Amino acid sequence: MTANVWMLWPSREALSRMGVHRARRALAGAGRTFAVGILLATTFIDSDLHGWGVAGAVLGVLVGGLGFWGFWRVTLEHRLLPSLGLFVLLFAIAAVAEGAGLRVPALVVWCACAVSAMERLPLAAALPASAVALGTYAAVNNDAWLTTLATTAGLALAGYVLRLDAEARGSAQRLLAQERAARAAEAESAALAERARIAREIHDVLAHSLSAQLVHLEAARLMIERGAERDQILERVVAARGMAREGLAETRQALSALRGEMSPLEEFLSELVADTAGADVTVTGERRLLPAEASQAVRRVAQEALTNVRKHAPGAKILIRLDYGEHEVMLNVRDSEAPPGEFTHSGAGYGLLGMRERAELLGGSLEAGPYEEGFMVTLKVPA
């Protein structure tokens, strides 16, 4: 683990300028340009360079600038040998400048090499490289030893602080990228869940409606083949048409629910039993707005249970109770005054299995079965 820390490069996000505000980058660039300009102006004014000496100094400045740019690029790509090669080149340029009498530029290049190495190289390479550059600076500098020591320590500390700042910025960039990826995944998951919900709603409606129509139309076809009476055939066709009309209405209701355009549950249940004699709706508890999926589950179970009662126990009294609990809503649909056991021998309610699966997906439950007076369906969903 220790070896990994010493050989670990600063992250690409830390070495790049990613995440740095444009104004900050512009200000930093202007500051560096101004400092280099002042340094060069002071150097050429105070030196005795003439002719080829000036040309050599200008060439050295260009090579040094390209060297620092190349050092920045290869460290960004985490290439150790080219990085060390460019560091040696910059060190040599400073040594040549010192030999030519340009001590101030040489000292500045050595200091810049030390800080850049500490900021951008793995610690195993950064510490010796910075030590060599700062040691050379201390040996050549003519200031008092205490001043030189303070300057050397300050430069080393500055390089390490820049390294820590870059790592913090890189970590922030990685966290931001992870957050964006998580948001994108969450949005995709929500879209897939919404598609599944739409598919489930449409499937529940169409499977019920089309299956019922198919039964009536198949019966009508058999009657025609057997030469049945016209009124019997017409009765089956009318029943199929009624099923188609009910399916279309239920599909519209499902689409309205998916768009959030649902009427209150109490109003829906009242409308559902409006044309049914002997049906009664009771609502208890504190009424409130339910989540779309919970509300739609209650509506679909109520429709399914009422359809089954009309089909298998015609004429029975229907009692519907909607109870708003503290953490859940309960729907209870039961028929009474019907011949005992009649419903249980008719298929146990078409579509109740799908309704039970819907309830379980919401973390609720659905129970359906006979009781002493008839048949009862009870739905509980969290809300």
Phi, psi and chi 1 to 4 in degrees:
 res  aa     phi    psi   chi1   chi2   chi3   chi4
   1 MET       -  -41.3 -178.3   62.1   70.4      -
   2 THR   -63.9  -42.3  -56.8      -      -      -
   3 ALA   -61.3  -38.2      -      -      -      -
   4 ASN   -64.2  -38.6  -70.8  -23.1      -      -
   5 VAL   -64.7  -41.6  171.5      -      -      -
   6 TRP   -70.6  -31.4  -75.6   99.9      -      -
   7 MET   -95.2    0.9  -64.0  -56.7  -62.2      -
   8 LEU   -78.4  129.2 -170.8   64.8      -      -
   9 TRP   -78.7  151.5  -76.3   83.8      -      -
  10 PRO   -60.4  145.6  -22.9   33.0      -      -
  11 SER   -63.8  158.2   65.0      -      -      -
  12 ARG   -60.5  -37.6  -66.7  179.5 -178.1  -88.2
  13 GLU   -62.5  -35.2  -65.4   86.3   -2.7      -
  14 ALA   -72.7  -39.3      -      -      -      -
  15 LEU   -76.2  -25.3  -65.6  178.6      -      -
  16 SER   -86.0  178.1   69.2      -      -      -
  17 ARG   -98.6   17.8  -67.6  -66.4  178.5  -99.0
  18 MET   -62.4  131.9 -175.2 -175.3  -55.1      -
  19 GLY    89.2   -9.9      -      -      -      -
  20 VAL   -83.4  131.9  179.7      -      -      -
  21 HIS   -63.0  145.3 -165.2  -87.3      -      -
  22 ARG   -59.4  -39.1 -176.8  178.0  -61.4  176.5
  23 ALA   -64.8  -38.8      -      -      -      -
  24 ARG   -65.7  -41.5 -179.6  179.3  174.1 -176.8
  25 ARG   -63.9  -42.0  -77.9 -176.0  -69.8  177.8
  26 ALA   -63.7  -41.2      -      -      -      -
  27 LEU   -65.5  -42.4 -177.5   61.5      -      -
  28 ALA   -64.4  -41.7      -      -      -      -
  29 GLY   -63.6  -41.4      -      -      -      -
  30 ALA   -65.3  -38.7      -      -      -      -
  31 GLY   -64.4  -43.1      -      -      -      -
  32 ARG   -65.0  -42.7  -75.3 -167.3  -65.7  -92.6
  33 THR   -61.8  -42.1  -57.9      -      -      -
  34 PHE   -64.8  -43.3  178.8   76.0      -      -
  35 ALA   -64.1  -43.6      -      -      -      -
  36 VAL   -64.6  -40.1  170.9      -      -      -
  37 GLY   -62.4  -45.5      -      -      -      -
  38 ILE   -62.0  -42.0  -66.9  -64.9      -      -
  39 LEU   -62.0  -45.8  175.8   63.6      -      -
  40 LEU   -66.6  -41.6  -67.5  177.6      -      -
  41 ALA   -62.4  -44.6      -      -      -      -
  42 THR   -63.0  -41.0  -56.7      -      -      -
  43 THR   -62.2  -49.0  -60.4      -      -      -
  44 PHE   -72.7  -30.1  -74.5  113.6      -      -
  45 ILE   -72.5  -41.3  -69.4  174.0      -      -
  46 ASP   -83.5  -13.0  -65.2  -19.0      -      -
  47 SER   -92.8  168.3   66.4      -      -      -
  48 ASP  -105.1   28.6  -64.1  -30.0      -      -
  49 LEU   -71.8  140.2  -65.3  175.9      -      -
  50 HIS  -146.1  151.3  -59.1  -74.7      -      -
  51 GLY    57.9 -118.3      -      -      -      -
  52 TRP   -64.5  -26.1  -71.4  106.1      -      -
  53 GLY   -64.0  -42.6      -      -      -      -
  54 VAL   -64.7  -43.5  174.0      -      -      -
  55 ALA   -62.0  -40.5      -      -      -      -
  56 GLY   -65.5  -38.1      -      -      -      -
  57 ALA   -65.5  -42.8      -      -      -      -
  58 VAL   -62.6  -41.8  171.9      -      -      -
  59 LEU   -62.4  -40.9  178.8   62.1      -      -
  60 GLY   -62.3  -39.2      -      -      -      -
  61 VAL   -63.4  -43.4  170.4      -      -      -
  62 LEU   -65.2  -44.2  -66.9  176.5      -      -
  63 VAL   -65.0  -40.6  173.6      -      -      -
  64 GLY   -63.4  -41.3      -      -      -      -
  65 GLY   -62.3  -44.0      -      -      -      -
  66 LEU   -65.9  -34.6  -70.7  174.5      -      -
  67 GLY   -64.1  -44.0      -      -      -      -
  68 PHE   -66.4  -38.3  -85.9  109.4      -      -
  69 TRP   -63.9  -44.2  179.0   83.8      -      -
  70 GLY   -64.7  -38.2      -      -      -      -
  71 PHE   -60.5  -40.5 -176.7   79.6      -      -
  72 TRP   -63.3  -41.7 -172.0   88.5      -      -
  73 ARG   -69.8  -47.0  -67.0  -61.1  -55.6  175.6
  74 VAL   -72.3  -30.8  -65.1      -      -      -
  75 THR   -70.4  -31.9   52.4      -      -      -
  76 LEU   -63.5  -31.6 -178.9   63.1      -      -
  77 GLU   -91.0    3.6  -62.4  171.4    0.1      -
  78 HIS    59.3   46.7  -67.3  175.6      -      -
  79 ARG  -108.6  107.3  -62.0  165.6   59.9 -169.9
  80 LEU   -71.8  -50.7 -176.8   58.9      -      -
  81 LEU   -62.5  -47.3  -69.8 -179.5      -      -
  82 PRO   -60.6  -34.2  -24.0   34.5      -      -
  83 SER   -64.7  -45.4  -60.6      -      -      -
  84 LEU   -66.6  -36.2  -65.4  177.2      -      -
  85 GLY   -62.3  -43.4      -      -      -      -
  86 LEU   -69.2  -33.0  -73.0  170.7      -      -
  87 PHE   -62.8  -44.1  179.6   86.7      -      -
  88 VAL   -62.7  -39.8  172.1      -      -      -
  89 LEU   -61.3  -45.4  172.9   63.9      -      -
  90 LEU   -64.9  -40.2  -67.6  170.3      -      -
  91 PHE   -61.0  -40.9 -168.9   93.9      -      -
  92 ALA   -67.8  -38.6      -      -      -      -
  93 ILE   -60.6  -41.3  -69.1  174.1      -      -
  94 ALA   -64.8  -39.0      -      -      -      -
  95 ALA   -64.4  -41.2      -      -      -      -
  96 VAL   -63.1  -41.8  171.0      -      -      -
  97 ALA   -62.6  -39.9      -      -      -      -
  98 GLU   -63.3  -41.2  166.8   65.6   18.0      -
  99 GLY   -66.0  -28.8      -      -      -      -
 100 ALA   -85.0    4.3      -      -      -      -
 101 GLY    88.9    6.2      -      -      -      -
 102 LEU   -96.2   71.1  -58.2  176.6      -      -
 103 ARG   -67.7  -42.9  172.9  166.0  -64.6 -177.3
 104 VAL   -61.6  -49.5  173.7      -      -      -
 105 PRO   -59.7  -37.3  -23.4   33.5      -      -
 106 ALA   -63.3  -43.6      -      -      -      -
 107 LEU   -63.6  -40.0  -66.2  176.3      -      -
 108 VAL   -63.8  -41.9  170.6      -      -      -
 109 VAL   -65.2  -42.2  170.9      -      -      -
 110 TRP   -62.8  -41.3  -79.9  -37.4      -      -
 111 CYS   -64.8  -43.1  -68.1      -      -      -
 112 ALA   -64.0  -38.1      -      -      -      -
 113 CYS   -62.3  -43.7  -74.3      -      -      -
 114 ALA   -63.1  -45.8      -      -      -      -
 115 VAL   -67.2  -43.3  172.4      -      -      -
 116 SER   -64.7  -40.6  -61.7      -      -      -
 117 ALA   -63.8  -43.5      -      -      -      -
 118 MET   -64.4  -33.3 -176.8   62.4   69.4      -
 119 GLU   -78.8  -35.7  179.4 -173.2    5.1      -
 120 ARG  -117.4  -13.4  -55.1 -177.0   67.7   86.0
 121 LEU   -99.9  160.5  -68.9  175.5      -      -
 122 PRO   -59.4  149.5  -20.3   30.9      -      -
 123 LEU   -58.3  -34.9  -73.2  176.3      -      -
 124 ALA   -61.6  -29.6      -      -      -      -
 125 ALA   -98.4  -30.5      -      -      -      -
 126 ALA   -68.0  -41.9      -      -      -      -
 127 LEU   -65.0  -50.4  -71.0  177.2      -      -
 128 PRO   -65.2  -38.6    7.2  -12.6      -      -
 129 ALA   -64.2  -44.4      -      -      -      -
 130 SER   -66.3  -38.0  -63.5      -      -      -
 131 ALA   -62.6  -42.2      -      -      -      -
 132 VAL   -64.7  -44.9  169.4      -      -      -
 133 ALA   -65.5  -45.2      -      -      -      -
 134 LEU   -71.3  -33.3  -68.3  176.4      -      -
 135 GLY   -64.2  -41.8      -      -      -      -
 136 THR   -64.0  -41.8  -54.7      -      -      -
 137 TYR   -58.9  -46.1  164.6   82.0      -      -
 138 ALA   -65.1  -35.4      -      -      -      -
 139 ALA   -71.5  -35.8      -      -      -      -
 140 VAL   -86.2  -30.8  173.9      -      -      -
 141 ASN   -65.2  141.8 -168.4   19.9      -      -
 142 ASN   -97.7    2.3  -68.0  -32.6      -      -
 143 ASP   -69.3  169.5  -67.0  -22.9      -      -
 144 ALA   -60.6  149.9      -      -      -      -
 145 TRP   -61.4  -33.6   69.9  -90.9      -      -
 146 LEU   -68.4  -39.8 -172.9   59.1      -      -
 147 THR   -65.0  -43.1  -57.2      -      -      -
 148 THR   -62.9  -42.0  -58.9      -      -      -
 149 LEU   -63.0  -43.4  179.5   62.2      -      -
 150 ALA   -64.8  -41.4      -      -      -      -
 151 THR   -64.6  -43.5  -56.8      -      -      -
 152 THR   -62.6  -46.4  -57.4      -      -      -
 153 ALA   -63.8  -39.9      -      -      -      -
 154 GLY   -64.1  -40.2      -      -      -      -
 155 LEU   -65.7  -42.4  -70.9  171.5      -      -
 156 ALA   -61.8  -43.4      -      -      -      -
 157 LEU   -65.8  -38.8 -178.6   61.0      -      -
 158 ALA   -62.6  -42.4      -      -      -      -
 159 GLY   -62.0  -42.1      -      -      -      -
 160 TYR   -68.3  -38.3 -169.7   67.1      -      -
 161 VAL   -63.6  -41.8  169.0      -      -      -
 162 LEU   -61.9  -36.4  -71.7  174.3      -      -
 163 ARG   -64.1  -46.7 -177.7 -171.6 -171.1   93.1
 164 LEU   -63.2  -40.6  -65.7  178.9      -      -
 165 ASP   -63.5  -41.5  178.2   68.7      -      -
 166 ALA   -65.3  -40.7      -      -      -      -
 167 GLU   -64.3  -39.5  -77.2  -69.9    6.1      -
 168 ALA   -63.5  -41.5      -      -      -      -
 169 ARG   -65.3  -40.4 -172.9  175.1   62.7 -109.7
 170 GLY   -63.6  -41.4      -      -      -      -
 171 SER   -62.1  -41.1  -62.1      -      -      -
 172 ALA   -62.5  -39.6      -      -      -      -
 173 GLN   -65.6  -40.5  -70.7  -61.3  -46.5      -
 174 ARG   -66.3  -41.4  -71.1 -166.7  -63.3  -87.0
 175 LEU   -63.0  -39.2  -71.0  175.1      -      -
 176 LEU   -64.2  -42.2 -179.3   60.3      -      -
 177 ALA   -64.5  -40.0      -      -      -      -
 178 GLN   -65.3  -39.8  -68.6  172.6    3.8      -
 179 GLU   -64.6  -41.3 -177.6 -179.7   -2.3      -
 180 ARG   -64.1  -41.8  -72.1  173.7  177.1  170.0
 181 ALA   -63.6  -40.0      -      -      -      -
 182 ALA   -65.0  -40.6      -      -      -      -
 183 ARG   -64.5  -41.2  -72.2 -178.3  178.7  178.4
 184 ALA   -63.5  -42.2      -      -      -      -
 185 ALA   -65.1  -38.7      -      -      -      -
 186 GLU   -65.6  -41.2 -176.7  179.2   -5.5      -
 187 ALA   -64.3  -40.4      -      -      -      -
 188 GLU   -65.5  -40.5 -176.7  177.8   -1.7      -
 189 SER   -64.0  -41.4  176.3      -      -      -
 190 ALA   -64.3  -39.1      -      -      -      -
 191 ALA   -64.7  -42.1      -      -      -      -
 192 LEU   -65.1  -39.8  -68.4  175.3      -      -
 193 ALA   -64.3  -38.9      -      -      -      -
 194 GLU   -66.6  -40.7 -177.0   66.1   11.3      -
 195 ARG   -61.9  -42.7  -68.3  174.1 -171.6  170.6
 196 ALA   -63.4  -39.3      -      -      -      -
 197 ARG   -65.0  -43.9 -174.7  165.1   75.0  100.3
 198 ILE   -62.1  -44.7  -67.1  173.1      -      -
 199 ALA   -61.4  -40.3      -      -      -      -
 200 ARG   -66.0  -41.7 -172.1  168.0   58.2 -110.8
 201 GLU   -63.0  -49.0  -63.8  -67.6  -14.6      -
 202 ILE   -65.6  -38.7  -59.1  -57.1      -      -
 203 HIS   -62.9  -44.9  172.8  -90.5      -      -
 204 ASP   -59.6  -41.5  -71.6  -15.6      -      -
 205 VAL   -71.4  -52.2  171.7      -      -      -
 206 LEU   -70.4  -37.4  -66.1 -177.7      -      -
 207 ALA   -60.5  -43.3      -      -      -      -
 208 HIS   -66.8  -51.5 -174.9  179.9      -      -
 209 SER   -64.7  -48.7  173.3      -      -      -
 210 LEU   -68.3  -36.8  -65.7  177.5      -      -
 211 SER   -63.3  -42.5  -62.8      -      -      -
 212 ALA   -65.3  -41.4      -      -      -      -
 213 GLN   -62.5  -41.0  -67.4  175.1   54.3      -
 214 LEU   -60.9  -39.6 -177.9   61.9      -      -
 215 VAL   -60.6  -49.3  169.7      -      -      -
 216 HIS   -65.8  -41.5  -71.6  -68.3      -      -
 217 LEU   -67.9  -36.7  -68.4  175.2      -      -
 218 GLU   -65.5  -39.3 -178.8   65.2   17.1      -
 219 ALA   -63.7  -41.4      -      -      -      -
 220 ALA   -62.9  -40.3      -      -      -      -
 221 ARG   -61.6  -44.1 -176.1 -173.9   67.7   80.5
 222 LEU   -64.1  -38.4  -66.4  174.1      -      -
 223 MET   -64.1  -40.5  -71.6  179.3  178.5      -
 224 ILE   -64.0  -42.7  -67.3  173.9      -      -
 225 GLU   -64.1  -31.0  -69.3  178.8   -8.4      -
 226 ARG   -92.8    0.4  -64.7  170.0 -176.3  173.1
 227 GLY    73.1   36.9      -      -      -      -
 228 ALA   -68.7  168.0      -      -      -      -
 229 GLU   -65.0  150.8  -64.1  -67.9  -28.1      -
 230 ARG   -60.8  -40.5  179.4  179.3  178.7  -83.6
 231 ASP   -63.9  -37.0  -67.9  -19.5      -      -
 232 GLN   -66.4  -42.4  -66.7  177.6  -34.2      -
 233 ILE   -65.7  -42.8  -60.4  173.0      -      -
 234 LEU   -62.2  -35.1 -178.3   60.0      -      -
 235 GLU   -62.4  -41.5 -179.3 -178.3   -5.3      -
 236 ARG   -67.6  -41.0  -69.3  -66.4 -176.3  176.3
 237 VAL   -65.3  -42.4  173.3      -      -      -
 238 VAL   -63.2  -39.6  170.3      -      -      -
 239 ALA   -63.0  -41.3      -      -      -      -
 240 ALA   -64.1  -39.7      -      -      -      -
 241 ARG   -63.7  -40.6 -175.1 -174.6   65.2  174.5
 242 GLY   -61.9  -40.7      -      -      -      -
 243 MET   -63.4  -41.2  -71.6  -68.7 -179.9      -
 244 ALA   -62.6  -40.8      -      -      -      -
 245 ARG   -65.2  -42.5 -174.3  176.1  -62.1  167.4
 246 GLU   -65.2  -40.2  -70.7  179.0    5.3      -
 247 GLY   -63.3  -39.7      -      -      -      -
 248 LEU   -64.4  -42.1 -178.7   59.5      -      -
 249 ALA   -64.1  -41.4      -      -      -      -
 250 GLU   -66.7  -36.5  -69.5  179.6    6.1      -
 251 THR   -63.7  -42.3  -58.2      -      -      -
 252 ARG   -63.0  -39.9  -71.5  171.9  177.2  169.0
 253 GLN   -63.7  -41.6  -70.1  175.2   -1.9      -
 254 ALA   -63.9  -42.6      -      -      -      -
 255 LEU   -65.7  -38.3  -67.6  176.1      -      -
 256 SER   -63.2  -39.3  -63.3      -      -      -
 257 ALA   -64.6  -40.9      -      -      -      -
 258 LEU   -66.1  -28.1  -68.1  171.1      -      -
 259 ARG   -86.2    0.3  -69.7 -166.0  -62.8  -97.2
 260 GLY    78.6   21.2      -      -      -      -
 261 GLU  -106.0   43.7  -59.4  172.4   -2.8      -
 262 MET   -87.7  142.0  -65.6 -177.8  -68.8      -
 263 SER   -77.1  160.9   59.3      -      -      -
 264 PRO   -56.6  147.6  -24.8   34.3      -      -
 265 LEU   -57.5  -41.5  -96.4  177.6      -      -
 266 GLU   -61.6  -41.5  -55.6   80.3   19.8      -
 267 GLU   -66.9  -39.9  179.9 -179.8  -26.7      -
 268 PHE   -61.5  -46.4  172.2   81.5      -      -
 269 LEU   -65.0  -37.4  -65.6  175.6      -      -
 270 SER   -64.1  -42.3  -61.4      -      -      -
 271 GLU   -66.8  -33.3  -67.2  176.5   -4.4      -
 272 LEU   -64.6  -35.0 -170.0   63.9      -      -
 273 VAL  -103.9   11.0  -58.9      -      -      -
 274 ALA   -60.7  -36.7      -      -      -      -
 275 ASP   -97.6   11.5  -61.7  -29.2      -      -
 276 THR  -109.9  118.0  -56.6      -      -      -
 277 ALA   -72.8  141.3      -      -      -      -
 278 GLY    77.9   16.2      -      -      -      -
 279 ALA  -101.2  139.6      -      -      -      -
 280 ASP  -136.1  136.9 -178.4   52.5      -      -
 281 VAL  -116.8  129.3  177.3      -      -      -
 282 THR  -124.6  132.4  -56.9      -      -      -
 283 VAL  -120.0  128.7 -179.7      -      -      -
 284 THR  -127.9  162.0   59.4      -      -      -
 285 GLY    87.6  174.6      -      -      -      -
 286 GLU   -80.1  115.6 -175.9  178.5   -7.8      -
 287 ARG   -69.7  139.5  -55.8 -177.6 -176.0 -173.7
 288 ARG  -155.1  166.2   61.5 -177.9 -177.6  -85.6
 289 LEU   -78.9  127.3 -174.4   63.5      -      -
 290 LEU   -95.7  156.7  -59.1  179.5      -      -
 291 PRO   -57.6  152.7  -23.4   32.8      -      -
 292 ALA   -57.4  -44.5      -      -      -      -
 293 GLU   -68.7  -39.3  -72.2 -157.3   -8.6      -
 294 ALA   -65.5  -43.9      -      -      -      -
 295 SER   -62.4  -42.7  177.8      -      -      -
 296 GLN   -67.4  -35.6 -172.8   65.1    1.8      -
 297 ALA   -62.5  -43.9      -      -      -      -
 298 VAL   -61.2  -43.2  172.9      -      -      -
 299 ARG   -63.6  -45.5  -65.2  164.6 -164.7  -99.2
 300 ARG   -67.2  -39.3  -68.1  -68.4  -60.5  134.2
 301 VAL   -66.4  -40.1  169.1      -      -      -
 302 ALA   -61.6  -44.4      -      -      -      -
 303 GLN   -61.6  -46.8  -73.2  176.9  -36.0      -
 304 GLU   -64.2  -44.6 -174.1   64.7   42.1      -
 305 ALA   -64.8  -41.8      -      -      -      -
 306 LEU   -65.9  -40.0 -165.7   61.1      -      -
 307 THR   -62.2  -41.9  -61.8      -      -      -
 308 ASN   -65.9  -38.5  -74.1  -30.3      -      -
 309 VAL   -64.8  -44.6  172.0      -      -      -
 310 ARG   -62.8  -34.7  -71.3  168.7  176.0  167.5
 311 LYS   -77.3  -43.9 -117.2 -159.4  -67.8 -171.2
 312 HIS  -105.9  -15.4  -55.4  -62.6      -      -
 313 ALA  -139.3   59.5      -      -      -      -
 314 PRO   -60.6  139.8   21.7  -31.4      -      -
 315 GLY    88.2   -8.0      -      -      -      -
 316 ALA   -74.4  150.8      -      -      -      -
 317 LYS   -77.2  134.2 -175.8  177.7 -179.7 -179.7
 318 ILE  -111.2  126.7  -57.3  172.7      -      -
 319 LEU  -116.6  119.1  -56.9  176.0      -      -
 320 ILE  -115.5  126.6  -60.9  178.0      -      -
 321 ARG  -125.9  128.2  179.8 -174.7  174.3 -172.7
 322 LEU  -115.8  120.0  179.0   64.9      -      -
 323 ASP  -120.0  118.9  178.6   39.9      -      -
 324 TYR   -87.5  103.9  -71.6   95.1      -      -
 325 GLY   -86.9 -178.8      -      -      -      -
 326 GLU   -69.0  -39.5 -175.8  176.6   -4.0      -
 327 HIS  -123.3    0.2  -59.1  -65.9      -      -
 328 GLU  -151.6  163.9   68.2  176.3   11.5      -
 329 VAL  -119.2  138.9   62.2      -      -      -
 330 MET  -121.2  134.4 -178.6 -174.8   72.6      -
 331 LEU  -116.2  129.0  173.9   71.9      -      -
 332 ASN  -126.1  120.3 -178.4  -87.6      -      -
 333 VAL  -121.9  124.5 -178.7      -      -      -
 334 ARG  -143.1  151.5   62.7 -174.4 -179.2 -174.6
 335 ASP  -113.5  149.4   61.7   86.4      -      -
 336 SER  -137.7  168.7   59.3      -      -      -
 337 GLU    61.8   28.7  -58.6  177.3    5.0      -
 338 ALA  -110.0  156.5      -      -      -      -
 339 PRO   -55.7  127.6  -23.0   31.9      -      -
 340 PRO   -57.7  135.7  -21.2   32.6      -      -
 341 GLY    79.8   -4.4      -      -      -      -
 342 GLU   -62.8  -40.5  179.8  177.8  -11.6      -
 343 PHE   -70.1  -35.4 -166.7   90.3      -      -
 344 THR   -68.4  -18.9   61.7      -      -      -
 345 HIS   -98.5   12.5  -66.1  -69.8      -      -
 346 SER  -116.8   16.6   57.5      -      -      -
 347 GLY   113.2   -0.8      -      -      -      -
 348 ALA    61.1   25.6      -      -      -      -
 349 GLY    90.3  104.0      -      -      -      -
 350 TYR   -64.9  130.0  178.0   83.4      -      -
 351 GLY    90.2   -4.3      -      -      -      -
 352 LEU   -67.1  -28.5  -72.3  178.0      -      -
 353 LEU   -63.3  -44.0  178.0   59.5      -      -
 354 GLY   -63.1  -36.8      -      -      -      -
 355 MET   -66.7  -36.5  -65.2  -59.2   99.2      -
 356 ARG   -65.5  -41.2  179.5  175.8  -70.2  108.2
 357 GLU   -63.3  -39.6  -67.6  174.5   -8.1      -
 358 ARG   -61.3  -45.2  176.8 -165.5  -68.1  -92.0
 359 ALA   -63.2  -41.3      -      -      -      -
 360 GLU   -67.2  -33.4  -69.1  173.3   -6.7      -
 361 LEU   -63.0  -29.8  -75.1  174.4      -      -
 362 LEU   -88.9    1.5  -62.7  176.2      -      -
 363 GLY    84.0   16.7      -      -      -      -
 364 GLY  -110.3 -157.7      -      -      -      -
 365 SER  -150.9  157.0   62.6      -      -      -
 366 LEU  -137.7  128.9 -175.3  138.9      -      -
 367 GLU  -121.5  134.6  -62.1  178.0   -0.8      -
 368 ALA  -140.8  133.7      -      -      -      -
 369 GLY   174.1  170.7      -      -      -      -
 370 PRO   -74.9  153.0   26.1  -32.3      -      -
 371 TYR  -134.5 -172.6   74.4  115.0      -      -
 372 GLU   -61.6  -25.4   62.1  -97.6   13.7      -
 373 GLU  -106.5  -16.7  -63.0 -177.2   13.4      -
 374 GLY   176.7 -125.3      -      -      -      -
 375 PHE  -131.5  144.7 -163.2   85.6      -      -
 376 MET  -136.0  139.4 -178.4  168.1   60.4      -
 377 VAL  -122.4  127.5  176.6      -      -      -
 378 THR  -127.9  123.0  -58.0      -      -      -
 379 LEU  -114.6  135.0  168.9   71.5      -      -
 380 LYS  -130.7  126.5  -65.1 -179.8 -178.4  179.1
 381 VAL  -134.5  143.7  -70.2      -      -      -
 382 PRO   -65.4  139.5  -18.6   30.3      -      -
 383 ALA  -159.4      -      -      -      -      -
